[in-house]
Amino acid sequence: MSSNEAPVISARDLRVQYADREILHGINFEVKARETMVILGASGSGKSTLLRTMVGLEKPTSGSVWVGGTNLATASAAEMNAVRKRIGLSFQGGALIGSMTVGENIALPLREHTNLEESTIEVIVRIKLRQVGLIKFEHFMPSELSGGMKKRAAVARAMSMDPEILFFDEPSAGLDPIIAAGIDQLILNLKQALGVTIIVVTHELASAFLIADRILVLDAGNILNIASPEELKQSTHPRIRQFLNRVPDSEAGEDVDNLQLFTDG
Amino acid sequence: MELLLNIGAATEKCLAYVGSLAQLLGRAMADSVVSPLKRSLSFQRAIHQAMAVGVTAIPVISFITFFIGVIMALQGAYELRRFGALYLVADMVAISITRELGPLVTAIVVIGRSGSAFAAEIGTMKVTEELDAIETMALRPIAFLVAPKLLAMLVMMPCLTIWADLMGVLGGSVFGMMGANYTFGTYLAATRDALFIRDIITGLVKSIVFGLVITGVGCQEGFSTGTGSEQVGRSTTAAVVTSIFLIVFVDLVFTAIFYMTSRV
Protein backbone atom coordinates (compact mmCIF):
# COMPACT_ATOMS: atom_id res chain seq x y z
CA MET A 1 0.00 0.00 0.00
CA SER A 2 2.80 2.39 0.80
CA SER A 3 4.25 4.15 -2.18
CA ASN A 4 6.34 7.26 -2.42
CA GLU A 5 5.33 7.80 -6.04
CA ALA A 6 2.80 10.54 -6.69
CA PRO A 7 -0.65 9.15 -7.45
CA VAL A 8 -1.60 9.05 -11.14
CA ILE A 9 -5.16 10.07 -10.40
CA SER A 10 -6.46 11.77 -7.30
CA ALA A 11 -9.85 13.24 -6.49
CA ARG A 12 -10.32 15.76 -3.68
CA ASP A 13 -13.84 16.46 -2.45
CA LEU A 14 -15.05 15.87 -6.01
CA ARG A 15 -18.62 16.92 -6.66
CA VAL A 16 -20.42 16.63 -10.01
CA GLN A 17 -23.98 17.62 -10.73
CA TYR A 18 -26.29 17.59 -13.76
CA ALA A 19 -28.69 20.54 -13.68
CA ASP A 20 -29.74 20.60 -10.01
CA ARG A 21 -29.15 16.91 -9.28
CA GLU A 22 -25.86 16.12 -7.59
CA ILE A 23 -24.43 12.77 -8.73
CA LEU A 24 -21.13 12.61 -6.83
CA HIS A 25 -21.22 13.98 -3.28
CA GLY A 26 -17.65 15.02 -2.58
CA ILE A 27 -15.51 11.93 -3.01
CA ASN A 28 -11.81 11.40 -2.28
CA PHE A 29 -9.53 8.71 -3.67
CA GLU A 30 -6.15 8.12 -5.22
CA VAL A 31 -4.97 5.72 -7.89
CA LYS A 32 -1.32 4.72 -7.82
CA ALA A 33 0.88 4.21 -10.84
CA ARG A 34 0.54 0.82 -12.53
CA GLU A 35 -2.29 -0.38 -10.34
CA THR A 36 -5.59 -1.71 -11.59
CA MET A 37 -8.47 -0.02 -9.85
CA VAL A 38 -11.99 -1.29 -10.38
CA ILE A 39 -14.84 1.10 -9.72
CA LEU A 40 -17.73 -1.09 -8.67
CA GLY A 41 -21.26 0.10 -8.23
CA ALA A 42 -24.89 -0.49 -9.06
CA SER A 43 -26.68 1.33 -11.87
CA GLY A 44 -27.18 4.95 -10.87
CA SER A 45 -24.36 4.86 -8.34
CA GLY A 46 -22.48 7.55 -10.26
CA LYS A 47 -19.70 5.30 -11.55
CA SER A 48 -20.17 6.31 -15.17
CA THR A 49 -20.23 9.98 -14.17
CA LEU A 50 -17.00 9.45 -12.23
CA LEU A 51 -15.41 7.89 -15.32
CA ARG A 52 -16.63 10.70 -17.57
CA THR A 53 -15.21 13.23 -15.11
CA MET A 54 -11.81 11.51 -15.06
CA VAL A 55 -11.53 11.79 -18.87
CA GLY A 56 -12.80 15.36 -18.96
CA LEU A 57 -16.22 14.74 -20.51
CA GLU A 58 -17.90 16.20 -17.41
CA LYS A 59 -16.67 19.19 -15.42
CA PRO A 60 -16.58 18.94 -11.63
CA THR A 61 -19.00 21.30 -9.90
CA SER A 62 -16.50 21.69 -7.09
CA GLY A 63 -13.42 19.99 -5.75
CA SER A 64 -10.63 18.75 -7.95
CA VAL A 65 -9.66 15.71 -9.96
CA TRP A 66 -5.99 15.41 -10.86
CA VAL A 67 -5.05 13.17 -13.78
CA GLY A 68 -1.36 12.85 -14.62
CA GLY A 69 -0.54 16.07 -12.78
CA THR A 70 -3.29 18.23 -14.31
CA ASN A 71 -6.35 19.39 -12.42
CA LEU A 72 -9.19 18.74 -14.86
CA ALA A 73 -11.48 21.05 -12.89
CA THR A 74 -9.43 24.08 -13.93
CA ALA A 75 -7.65 22.82 -17.07
CA SER A 76 -7.78 24.89 -20.25
CA ALA A 77 -8.80 23.24 -23.52
CA ALA A 78 -5.15 22.85 -24.49
CA GLU A 79 -4.21 21.31 -21.12
CA MET A 80 -7.20 18.99 -21.37
CA ASN A 81 -6.10 17.80 -24.81
CA ALA A 82 -2.57 17.25 -23.51
CA VAL A 83 -4.01 14.98 -20.80
CA ARG A 84 -6.24 13.21 -23.31
CA LYS A 85 -3.27 12.29 -25.48
CA ARG A 86 -1.87 10.39 -22.47
CA ILE A 87 -5.01 8.40 -21.68
CA GLY A 88 -7.12 5.88 -23.55
CA LEU A 89 -10.79 5.12 -23.02
CA SER A 90 -12.55 2.00 -24.21
CA PHE A 91 -16.25 2.80 -24.43
CA GLN A 92 -19.04 0.48 -23.38
CA GLY A 93 -20.42 0.02 -26.89
CA GLY A 94 -17.05 0.46 -28.57
CA ALA A 95 -17.92 3.90 -30.02
CA LEU A 96 -15.82 3.14 -33.10
CA ILE A 97 -16.34 5.73 -35.81
CA GLY A 98 -18.78 4.03 -38.14
CA SER A 99 -17.53 5.63 -41.34
CA MET A 100 -13.98 4.31 -40.89
CA THR A 101 -12.57 0.78 -40.92
CA VAL A 102 -11.26 -0.78 -37.71
CA GLY A 103 -7.70 -0.07 -38.82
CA GLU A 104 -8.48 3.58 -39.63
CA ASN A 105 -10.13 3.98 -36.24
CA ILE A 106 -6.97 2.81 -34.51
CA ALA A 107 -4.75 4.91 -36.77
CA LEU A 108 -6.83 8.06 -36.29
CA PRO A 109 -5.17 9.42 -33.10
CA LEU A 110 -1.74 8.52 -34.52
CA ARG A 111 -2.42 10.33 -37.79
CA GLU A 112 -3.74 13.36 -35.94
CA HIS A 113 -1.31 13.70 -33.08
CA THR A 114 2.00 12.28 -34.28
CA ASN A 115 4.37 12.84 -37.18
CA LEU A 116 4.95 9.13 -37.71
CA GLU A 117 5.37 7.79 -41.23
CA GLU A 118 2.29 6.15 -42.69
CA SER A 119 4.18 2.84 -42.86
CA THR A 120 5.02 3.08 -39.15
CA ILE A 121 1.40 3.80 -38.32
CA GLU A 122 0.34 0.70 -40.23
CA VAL A 123 2.77 -1.41 -38.22
CA ILE A 124 1.50 0.07 -34.93
CA VAL A 125 -2.10 -0.61 -35.97
CA ARG A 126 -1.24 -4.28 -36.64
CA ILE A 127 0.57 -4.60 -33.31
CA LYS A 128 -2.44 -3.20 -31.45
CA LEU A 129 -4.83 -5.44 -33.37
CA ARG A 130 -2.67 -8.47 -32.60
CA GLN A 131 -2.71 -7.58 -28.89
CA VAL A 132 -6.52 -7.70 -28.86
CA GLY A 133 -6.75 -10.70 -31.19
CA LEU A 134 -8.29 -8.95 -34.17
CA ILE A 135 -5.39 -9.07 -36.62
CA LYS A 136 -7.62 -10.35 -39.45
CA PHE A 137 -10.18 -7.60 -39.05
CA GLU A 138 -8.16 -4.50 -39.90
CA HIS A 139 -10.21 -3.72 -43.01
CA PHE A 140 -13.63 -4.54 -41.56
CA MET A 141 -16.15 -1.80 -40.87
CA PRO A 142 -17.28 -1.55 -37.21
CA SER A 143 -20.81 -2.58 -38.23
CA GLU A 144 -19.45 -5.92 -39.46
CA LEU A 145 -18.07 -6.85 -36.02
CA SER A 146 -19.83 -8.62 -33.15
CA GLY A 147 -20.30 -6.88 -29.80
CA GLY A 148 -17.25 -8.51 -28.23
CA MET A 149 -15.08 -7.75 -31.26
CA LYS A 150 -16.17 -4.11 -31.19
CA LYS A 151 -15.04 -3.88 -27.57
CA ARG A 152 -11.69 -5.44 -28.45
CA ALA A 153 -11.29 -3.00 -31.33
CA ALA A 154 -12.15 -0.16 -28.97
CA VAL A 155 -9.43 -1.38 -26.59
CA ALA A 156 -6.96 -1.40 -29.47
CA ARG A 157 -7.90 2.17 -30.35
CA ALA A 158 -7.61 3.23 -26.71
CA MET A 159 -4.07 1.78 -26.70
CA SER A 160 -2.96 3.29 -30.00
CA MET A 161 -1.13 6.25 -28.45
CA ASP A 162 0.51 4.01 -25.79
CA PRO A 163 -1.38 5.75 -22.98
CA GLU A 164 -0.22 5.92 -19.37
CA ILE A 165 -3.75 5.31 -18.14
CA LEU A 166 -6.31 3.00 -19.73
CA PHE A 167 -9.97 3.41 -18.84
CA PHE A 168 -12.58 0.73 -19.47
CA ASP A 169 -16.29 1.51 -19.32
CA GLU A 170 -18.30 -1.64 -18.53
CA PRO A 171 -15.95 -3.93 -20.50
CA SER A 172 -18.05 -7.07 -20.04
CA ALA A 173 -21.55 -5.60 -20.09
CA GLY A 174 -23.86 -7.11 -22.67
CA LEU A 175 -21.52 -9.97 -23.56
CA ASP A 176 -22.01 -13.68 -23.08
CA PRO A 177 -19.97 -15.21 -20.23
CA ILE A 178 -17.33 -16.71 -22.50
CA ILE A 179 -16.68 -13.51 -24.44
CA ALA A 180 -16.82 -11.52 -21.18
CA ALA A 181 -14.19 -13.83 -19.65
CA GLY A 182 -12.12 -13.26 -22.77
CA ILE A 183 -12.25 -9.49 -22.23
CA ASP A 184 -11.25 -9.95 -18.56
CA GLN A 185 -8.31 -12.05 -19.72
CA LEU A 186 -7.40 -9.37 -22.25
CA ILE A 187 -7.31 -6.73 -19.49
CA LEU A 188 -5.16 -9.01 -17.32
CA ASN A 189 -2.78 -9.59 -20.23
CA LEU A 190 -2.51 -5.87 -20.93
CA LYS A 191 -1.88 -5.22 -17.25
CA GLN A 192 1.08 -7.60 -17.31
CA ALA A 193 2.39 -6.67 -20.74
CA LEU A 194 2.08 -2.89 -20.62
CA GLY A 195 2.47 -2.03 -16.94
CA VAL A 196 0.05 0.87 -17.28
CA THR A 197 -2.48 2.20 -14.81
CA ILE A 198 -5.90 0.68 -15.52
CA ILE A 199 -9.27 1.97 -14.35
CA VAL A 200 -12.26 -0.30 -14.95
CA VAL A 201 -15.84 0.73 -14.30
CA THR A 202 -18.12 -2.27 -13.92
CA HIS A 203 -20.96 -3.85 -12.01
CA GLU A 204 -19.76 -7.40 -12.73
CA LEU A 205 -18.53 -8.86 -9.45
CA ALA A 206 -16.63 -11.82 -10.85
CA SER A 207 -14.74 -9.67 -13.30
CA ALA A 208 -13.99 -7.03 -10.64
CA PHE A 209 -12.51 -9.59 -8.24
CA LEU A 210 -10.50 -11.18 -11.02
CA ILE A 211 -8.75 -8.13 -12.43
CA ALA A 212 -8.58 -5.61 -9.58
CA ASP A 213 -5.63 -4.67 -7.39
CA ARG A 214 -8.04 -2.50 -5.46
CA ILE A 215 -11.78 -2.06 -5.69
CA LEU A 216 -13.56 1.24 -5.12
CA VAL A 217 -17.20 0.66 -4.18
CA LEU A 218 -19.44 3.53 -5.15
CA ASP A 219 -23.01 3.81 -3.88
CA ALA A 220 -25.41 6.72 -4.54
CA GLY A 221 -22.55 9.10 -5.20
CA ASN A 222 -20.46 8.21 -2.14
CA ILE A 223 -17.48 5.91 -1.71
CA LEU A 224 -18.37 3.03 0.59
CA ASN A 225 -14.98 1.37 0.58
CA ILE A 226 -11.64 1.20 -1.20
CA ALA A 227 -10.01 -2.13 -0.54
CA SER A 228 -8.25 -5.08 -2.08
CA PRO A 229 -10.55 -7.85 -3.34
CA GLU A 230 -9.67 -10.03 -0.32
CA GLU A 231 -10.44 -7.25 2.16
CA LEU A 232 -13.66 -6.45 0.37
CA LYS A 233 -14.86 -10.05 0.61
CA GLN A 234 -14.48 -9.77 4.40
CA SER A 235 -16.37 -6.48 4.61
CA THR A 236 -19.38 -6.42 6.94
CA HIS A 237 -20.80 -3.19 5.56
CA PRO A 238 -24.49 -3.98 4.93
CA ARG A 239 -24.67 -2.24 1.55
CA ILE A 240 -21.51 -3.98 0.33
CA ARG A 241 -22.79 -7.35 1.58
CA GLN A 242 -26.06 -6.67 -0.22
CA PHE A 243 -24.14 -6.01 -3.44
CA LEU A 244 -21.83 -9.01 -3.03
CA ASN A 245 -24.69 -11.36 -2.16
CA ARG A 246 -26.88 -9.95 -4.93
CA VAL A 247 -29.81 -9.11 -2.65
CA PRO A 248 -32.53 -6.98 -4.25
CA ASP A 249 -33.37 -3.64 -2.65
CA SER A 250 -36.85 -4.59 -1.34
CA GLU A 251 -35.38 -7.32 0.88
CA ALA A 252 -32.40 -5.22 1.76
CA GLY A 253 -34.08 -3.65 4.78
CA GLU A 254 -34.56 -7.04 6.42
CA ASP A 255 -31.05 -8.06 5.48
CA VAL A 256 -29.61 -4.98 7.13
CA ASP A 257 -31.68 -5.62 10.25
CA ASN A 258 -30.46 -9.22 10.40
CA LEU A 259 -26.89 -8.12 10.02
CA GLN A 260 -27.30 -5.59 12.79
CA LEU A 261 -28.86 -8.29 15.00
CA PHE A 262 -25.85 -10.47 14.39
CA THR A 263 -23.30 -7.78 14.96
CA ASP A 264 -25.12 -6.32 17.98
CA GLY A 265 -25.63 -9.74 19.46
CA MET B 1 -49.96 39.78 -21.53
CA GLU B 2 -49.55 36.02 -21.67
CA LEU B 3 -49.46 36.26 -25.46
CA LEU B 4 -46.78 38.96 -25.37
CA LEU B 5 -44.67 36.84 -23.05
CA ASN B 6 -45.01 33.86 -25.38
CA ILE B 7 -44.06 35.95 -28.40
CA GLY B 8 -41.08 37.31 -26.47
CA ALA B 9 -39.96 33.84 -25.44
CA ALA B 10 -40.36 32.48 -28.96
CA THR B 11 -38.40 35.41 -30.42
CA GLU B 12 -35.64 34.90 -27.90
CA LYS B 13 -35.50 31.21 -28.80
CA CYS B 14 -35.26 32.00 -32.51
CA LEU B 15 -32.47 34.51 -31.94
CA ALA B 16 -30.62 32.06 -29.71
CA TYR B 17 -30.94 29.39 -32.42
CA VAL B 18 -29.57 31.69 -35.11
CA GLY B 19 -26.79 32.68 -32.71
CA SER B 20 -25.85 29.05 -32.11
CA LEU B 21 -25.83 28.41 -35.86
CA ALA B 22 -23.50 31.34 -36.38
CA GLN B 23 -21.23 30.12 -33.61
CA LEU B 24 -21.09 26.58 -35.01
CA LEU B 25 -20.37 27.77 -38.54
CA GLY B 26 -17.82 30.29 -37.32
CA ARG B 27 -15.93 27.61 -35.43
CA ALA B 28 -16.14 25.22 -38.37
CA MET B 29 -14.73 27.89 -40.68
CA ALA B 30 -11.99 28.76 -38.25
CA ASP B 31 -11.15 25.08 -37.96
CA SER B 32 -11.00 24.55 -41.70
CA VAL B 33 -8.93 27.67 -42.39
CA VAL B 34 -6.82 28.31 -39.30
CA SER B 35 -6.12 24.88 -37.89
CA PRO B 36 -6.99 22.23 -40.42
CA LEU B 37 -6.65 18.63 -39.33
CA LYS B 38 -3.30 17.14 -40.06
CA ARG B 39 -2.24 15.18 -43.12
CA SER B 40 -5.02 16.38 -45.35
CA LEU B 41 -7.34 14.04 -43.46
CA SER B 42 -9.85 16.85 -43.41
CA PHE B 43 -9.33 17.34 -47.14
CA GLN B 44 -10.00 13.65 -47.75
CA ARG B 45 -13.15 13.81 -45.70
CA ALA B 46 -14.22 16.96 -47.54
CA ILE B 47 -13.75 15.19 -50.89
CA HIS B 48 -15.77 12.26 -49.57
CA GLN B 49 -18.51 14.64 -48.45
CA ALA B 50 -18.39 16.50 -51.75
CA MET B 51 -19.07 13.22 -53.53
CA ALA B 52 -21.99 12.48 -51.23
CA VAL B 53 -23.44 16.00 -51.26
CA GLY B 54 -22.73 16.95 -54.83
CA VAL B 55 -21.87 14.32 -57.38
CA THR B 56 -24.47 11.76 -56.35
CA ALA B 57 -27.14 14.47 -56.30
CA ILE B 58 -26.65 15.29 -59.98
CA PRO B 59 -29.17 12.78 -61.45
CA VAL B 60 -32.09 13.76 -59.22
CA ILE B 61 -31.36 17.49 -59.49
CA SER B 62 -31.07 17.14 -63.27
CA PHE B 63 -34.47 15.51 -63.62
CA ILE B 64 -36.24 17.85 -61.23
CA THR B 65 -34.88 21.08 -62.69
CA PHE B 66 -35.37 19.83 -66.25
CA PHE B 67 -39.04 19.20 -65.50
CA ILE B 68 -39.34 22.52 -63.70
CA GLY B 69 -37.90 24.20 -66.79
CA VAL B 70 -40.61 22.57 -68.91
CA ILE B 71 -43.29 23.50 -66.36
CA MET B 72 -42.10 27.12 -66.22
CA ALA B 73 -42.20 27.32 -70.01
CA LEU B 74 -45.70 25.83 -70.20
CA GLN B 75 -47.00 28.01 -67.41
CA GLY B 76 -45.36 31.14 -68.82
CA ALA B 77 -46.56 30.43 -72.34
CA TYR B 78 -50.12 30.17 -71.08
CA GLU B 79 -50.04 33.86 -70.09
CA LEU B 80 -47.63 35.16 -72.75
CA ARG B 81 -49.72 33.66 -75.56
CA ARG B 82 -52.59 35.98 -74.70
CA PHE B 83 -50.38 38.97 -75.43
CA GLY B 84 -48.88 37.38 -78.51
CA ALA B 85 -45.54 37.41 -76.71
CA LEU B 86 -44.72 33.72 -76.93
CA TYR B 87 -41.21 34.57 -78.11
CA LEU B 88 -40.51 35.88 -74.58
CA VAL B 89 -40.79 32.40 -73.10
CA ALA B 90 -37.02 31.85 -73.30
CA ASP B 91 -36.34 35.08 -71.38
CA MET B 92 -38.88 34.23 -68.72
CA VAL B 93 -37.57 30.71 -68.16
CA ALA B 94 -33.96 31.89 -68.12
CA ILE B 95 -34.51 34.61 -65.56
CA SER B 96 -36.79 32.71 -63.20
CA ILE B 97 -34.57 29.63 -63.25
CA THR B 98 -31.22 31.35 -62.73
CA ARG B 99 -32.34 33.91 -60.17
CA GLU B 100 -34.84 31.89 -58.20
CA LEU B 101 -35.82 28.33 -58.97
CA GLY B 102 -32.40 26.89 -59.75
CA PRO B 103 -30.87 27.75 -56.36
CA LEU B 104 -34.11 27.08 -54.45
CA VAL B 105 -34.89 23.68 -55.94
CA THR B 106 -31.24 22.65 -55.61
CA ALA B 107 -31.29 23.68 -51.95
CA ILE B 108 -34.47 21.74 -51.24
CA VAL B 109 -33.10 18.59 -52.87
CA VAL B 110 -29.82 18.98 -50.95
CA ILE B 111 -31.75 19.44 -47.69
CA GLY B 112 -33.61 16.22 -48.33
CA ARG B 113 -30.49 14.28 -49.27
CA SER B 114 -27.72 15.84 -47.19
CA GLY B 115 -29.12 18.13 -44.49
CA SER B 116 -31.10 15.22 -43.13
CA ALA B 117 -28.08 12.92 -43.48
CA PHE B 118 -25.87 15.36 -41.52
CA ALA B 119 -28.36 15.44 -38.65
CA ALA B 120 -28.81 11.66 -38.69
CA GLU B 121 -25.07 10.97 -38.87
CA ILE B 122 -24.07 13.33 -36.07
CA GLY B 123 -27.13 12.41 -34.00
CA THR B 124 -26.32 8.70 -34.26
CA MET B 125 -22.71 9.41 -33.34
CA LYS B 126 -23.91 11.23 -30.26
CA VAL B 127 -26.18 8.36 -29.22
CA THR B 128 -23.43 5.75 -29.73
CA GLU B 129 -20.86 7.85 -27.79
CA GLU B 130 -18.76 8.35 -30.94
CA LEU B 131 -18.73 12.10 -30.31
CA ASP B 132 -17.41 11.43 -26.80
CA ALA B 133 -14.82 9.10 -28.28
CA ILE B 134 -13.66 11.81 -30.70
CA GLU B 135 -13.33 14.20 -27.78
CA THR B 136 -11.41 11.79 -25.59
CA MET B 137 -8.97 11.25 -28.47
CA ALA B 138 -8.23 14.99 -28.15
CA LEU B 139 -9.91 15.72 -31.49
CA ARG B 140 -12.50 18.45 -31.96
CA PRO B 141 -15.85 17.13 -33.18
CA ILE B 142 -16.51 20.36 -35.08
CA ALA B 143 -13.18 20.20 -36.92
CA PHE B 144 -13.61 16.50 -37.53
CA LEU B 145 -17.25 16.48 -38.60
CA VAL B 146 -18.56 19.93 -39.49
CA ALA B 147 -15.57 21.51 -41.25
CA PRO B 148 -15.37 18.90 -44.06
CA LYS B 149 -19.13 19.10 -44.58
CA LEU B 150 -19.02 22.88 -44.73
CA LEU B 151 -16.15 22.90 -47.24
CA ALA B 152 -17.92 20.35 -49.41
CA MET B 153 -21.17 22.27 -49.24
CA LEU B 154 -19.65 25.67 -50.06
CA VAL B 155 -18.03 24.24 -53.18
CA MET B 156 -20.81 21.91 -54.31
CA MET B 157 -23.86 24.16 -53.84
CA PRO B 158 -22.80 26.70 -56.51
CA CYS B 159 -21.72 23.86 -58.82
CA LEU B 160 -25.03 22.07 -58.44
CA THR B 161 -26.88 25.34 -58.92
CA ILE B 162 -25.08 26.07 -62.21
CA TRP B 163 -25.94 22.56 -63.34
CA ALA B 164 -29.55 23.05 -62.24
CA ASP B 165 -29.70 26.35 -64.19
CA LEU B 166 -28.45 24.56 -67.26
CA MET B 167 -30.94 21.72 -66.96
CA GLY B 168 -33.79 24.17 -66.35
CA VAL B 169 -32.94 26.06 -69.53
CA LEU B 170 -32.75 22.77 -71.42
CA GLY B 171 -36.20 21.91 -70.10
CA GLY B 172 -37.49 25.26 -71.29
CA SER B 173 -35.93 24.72 -74.70
CA VAL B 174 -37.94 21.53 -75.20
CA PHE B 175 -41.14 23.54 -75.02
CA GLY B 176 -39.52 26.36 -76.98
CA MET B 177 -38.75 24.04 -79.87
CA MET B 178 -42.07 22.20 -79.79
CA GLY B 179 -44.46 25.03 -78.99
CA ALA B 180 -42.89 28.40 -79.67
CA ASN B 181 -41.14 28.22 -83.06
CA TYR B 182 -37.64 28.19 -81.66
CA THR B 183 -34.79 26.02 -82.85
CA PHE B 184 -32.38 24.79 -80.20
CA GLY B 185 -29.84 27.36 -81.40
CA THR B 186 -32.20 30.32 -81.41
CA TYR B 187 -33.56 29.32 -78.00
CA LEU B 188 -30.07 29.30 -76.49
CA ALA B 189 -29.26 32.59 -78.19
CA ALA B 190 -32.46 34.13 -76.79
CA THR B 191 -31.54 32.82 -73.35
CA ARG B 192 -28.05 34.26 -73.63
CA ASP B 193 -29.41 37.65 -74.64
CA ALA B 194 -31.96 37.66 -71.83
CA LEU B 195 -29.47 36.90 -69.09
CA PHE B 196 -27.13 39.33 -67.46
CA ILE B 197 -24.17 37.93 -65.61
CA ARG B 198 -25.79 39.56 -62.57
CA ASP B 199 -28.71 37.12 -62.72
CA ILE B 200 -26.42 34.12 -62.49
CA ILE B 201 -24.28 35.69 -59.76
CA THR B 202 -27.44 36.46 -57.78
CA GLY B 203 -28.40 32.78 -57.85
CA LEU B 204 -24.90 31.66 -56.92
CA VAL B 205 -24.68 34.06 -53.97
CA LYS B 206 -27.97 32.64 -52.73
CA SER B 207 -26.76 29.08 -53.19
CA ILE B 208 -23.68 29.73 -51.04
CA VAL B 209 -25.83 31.16 -48.25
CA PHE B 210 -28.18 28.18 -48.61
CA GLY B 211 -25.15 25.89 -48.23
CA LEU B 212 -24.23 27.63 -44.99
CA VAL B 213 -27.78 27.31 -43.66
CA ILE B 214 -28.17 23.63 -44.60
CA THR B 215 -24.82 22.64 -43.05
CA GLY B 216 -25.41 24.74 -39.94
CA VAL B 217 -28.92 23.48 -39.26
CA GLY B 218 -28.15 19.83 -40.11
CA CYS B 219 -25.09 19.69 -37.85
CA GLN B 220 -26.66 21.78 -35.08
CA GLU B 221 -29.67 19.47 -34.93
CA GLY B 222 -27.33 16.47 -34.91
CA PHE B 223 -25.31 17.81 -31.99
CA SER B 224 -28.45 18.67 -30.01
CA THR B 225 -29.77 15.10 -30.27
CA GLY B 226 -30.82 13.75 -26.89
CA THR B 227 -30.23 10.23 -25.65
CA GLY B 228 -31.98 7.34 -27.35
CA SER B 229 -32.32 6.35 -30.97
CA GLU B 230 -35.79 7.88 -31.43
CA GLN B 231 -34.15 11.26 -30.83
CA VAL B 232 -32.18 10.80 -34.06
CA GLY B 233 -35.45 10.72 -35.98
CA ARG B 234 -36.58 13.87 -34.23
CA SER B 235 -33.32 15.65 -35.10
CA THR B 236 -33.53 14.60 -38.74
CA THR B 237 -37.09 15.87 -39.08
CA ALA B 238 -36.20 19.11 -37.31
CA ALA B 239 -33.20 19.58 -39.59
CA VAL B 240 -35.33 19.23 -42.74
CA VAL B 241 -38.22 21.40 -41.57
CA THR B 242 -36.03 24.14 -40.07
CA SER B 243 -33.74 24.19 -43.11
CA ILE B 244 -36.61 24.52 -45.59
CA PHE B 245 -38.13 27.32 -43.55
CA LEU B 246 -34.83 29.18 -43.22
CA ILE B 247 -33.97 28.69 -46.91
CA VAL B 248 -37.23 30.23 -48.03
CA PHE B 249 -36.83 33.05 -45.53
CA VAL B 250 -33.24 33.77 -46.60
CA ASP B 251 -34.38 33.60 -50.23
CA LEU B 252 -37.04 36.21 -49.52
CA VAL B 253 -34.52 38.51 -47.85
CA PHE B 254 -31.99 38.18 -50.67
CA THR B 255 -34.56 38.56 -53.43
CA ALA B 256 -35.83 41.72 -51.73
CA ILE B 257 -32.29 43.09 -51.39
CA PHE B 258 -31.43 42.32 -55.01
CA TYR B 259 -34.68 43.88 -56.15
CA MET B 260 -34.09 47.08 -54.25
CA THR B 261 -30.44 47.42 -55.22
CA SER B 262 -31.08 46.79 -58.91
CA ARG B 263 -33.87 49.35 -59.29
CA VAL B 264 -32.96 52.03 -61.76
Chai-1 contact restraints between the chains, C-beta under 6 A:
chainA,res_idxA,chainB,res_idxB,connection_type,confidence,min_distance_angstrom,max_distance_angstrom,comment,restraint_id
A,V55,B,T136,contact,1.0,0.0,6.0,A-B,restraint_1
A,L57,B,D132,contact,1.0,0.0,6.0,A-B,restraint_2
A,N81,B,A138,contact,1.0,0.0,6.0,A-B,restraint_3
A,R84,B,T136,contact,1.0,0.0,6.0,A-B,restraint_4
A,R84,B,A138,contact,1.0,0.0,6.0,A-B,restraint_5
A,K85,B,A138,contact,1.0,0.0,6.0,A-B,restraint_6
A,L89,B,T136,contact,1.0,0.0,6.0,A-B,restraint_7
A,F91,B,E129,contact,1.0,0.0,6.0,A-B,restraint_8
A,F91,B,A133,contact,1.0,0.0,6.0,A-B,restraint_9
A,G93,B,T128,contact,1.0,0.0,6.0,A-B,restraint_10
A,A95,B,T128,contact,1.0,0.0,6.0,A-B,restraint_11
A,A95,B,E129,contact,1.0,0.0,6.0,A-B,restraint_12
A,A95,B,E130,contact,1.0,0.0,6.0,A-B,restraint_13
A,A95,B,A133,contact,1.0,0.0,6.0,A-B,restraint_14
A,I97,B,E130,contact,1.0,0.0,6.0,A-B,restraint_15
A,P109,B,M137,contact,1.0,0.0,6.0,A-B,restraint_16
A,R111,B,R39,contact,1.0,0.0,6.0,A-B,restraint_17
A,E112,B,K38,contact,1.0,0.0,6.0,A-B,restraint_18
A,E112,B,L139,contact,1.0,0.0,6.0,A-B,restraint_19
